Amino acid sequence: MLITRRRLMATASAALAATSLPRRGWTQTTLTLGETEIITLSDGWLDLPADMIFGPMPQDDLAPVLAQFGIDPTAPLTPPCNLTLLRRGDTLALFDAGSGTQFSPNAGALPEALEAAGIDPFDITHVIFTHGHPDHLWGVLDDFDEPYFANAEHMMGGAEFDYWMDDATVGNIGEARASFAVGAKRRLEVIESGLTRFGDGDEVVPGVAAVLTAGHTPGHMAFLIGDGADTAMVLGDAIGNDHVAFARPAWLSGSDQDAGAAAATRMALFDRITADDVTIVGFHLGQGGIGKVEARTEGYGFVPMT
Ligand SMILES: [Zn+2]
């Protein structure tokens, strides 16, 4: 067994922690595709100003859409964060690593969700990133700045990795996201030596193919999981919420770094997902994030599995 400082600390304080720490809320949703098991675990949620998503949208048309979903545009948004685990044979792959403890007060609950699901982080074989934003990447290191999933192979799309490692990114990403760039580079430097880069269409683990879905970030990747006729797609943030992104996929969203490219990607994905009846697994979609897409008179609707 690999000994890390975190494991020594955890062993020493386990008895105390078990009795003194309140358990945070978590959810778990499971989908089985042939021999592949897909599980989503909650990392908690983010607290965002609503404007961060809705700012660029046509405000007069937006109001009735938000009303339909019961969203108050003057209140903060609290999008859930779902981490996806894939178990097949000897593979126990985690898509994204969560927020960790340094990004957002109500996110970073993955360690407790894993424990509740009976999964040891040391048993994770692969950590496969959709993109380098903090809620997806920053949980990759523990509080000692060592890899949290110490035995895992870390994998990221080559274009995405290069973007966050580029010294120029912090200067051109914009003030609102400058801390994202600093935080990503610092963490990627720690895991860089063992990191595997992949490209569009590559098989990252058996039965799982990368799908370039650029726009939210320059090298964002989704993942198509195929098992016979049944397929599922881990979307990351290519479809970033279960309300406006579905109801009006063409609208530009403030959460996407290249909003035009992201809208084009989103619409192409909806076409593909509905044509092939793909089950979707979304990082910020509600009720565990696993479900189907239904075409509506205008736009689409999310039909959660649970
Ligand atoms: Zn995200």
Boltz pocket constraint, residues with backbone or C-beta under 6 A from the ligand:
constraints:
  - pocket:
      binder: B
      contacts: [[A, 133], [A, 135], [A, 136], [A, 237], [A, 283], [A, 284]]
      max_distance: 6.0
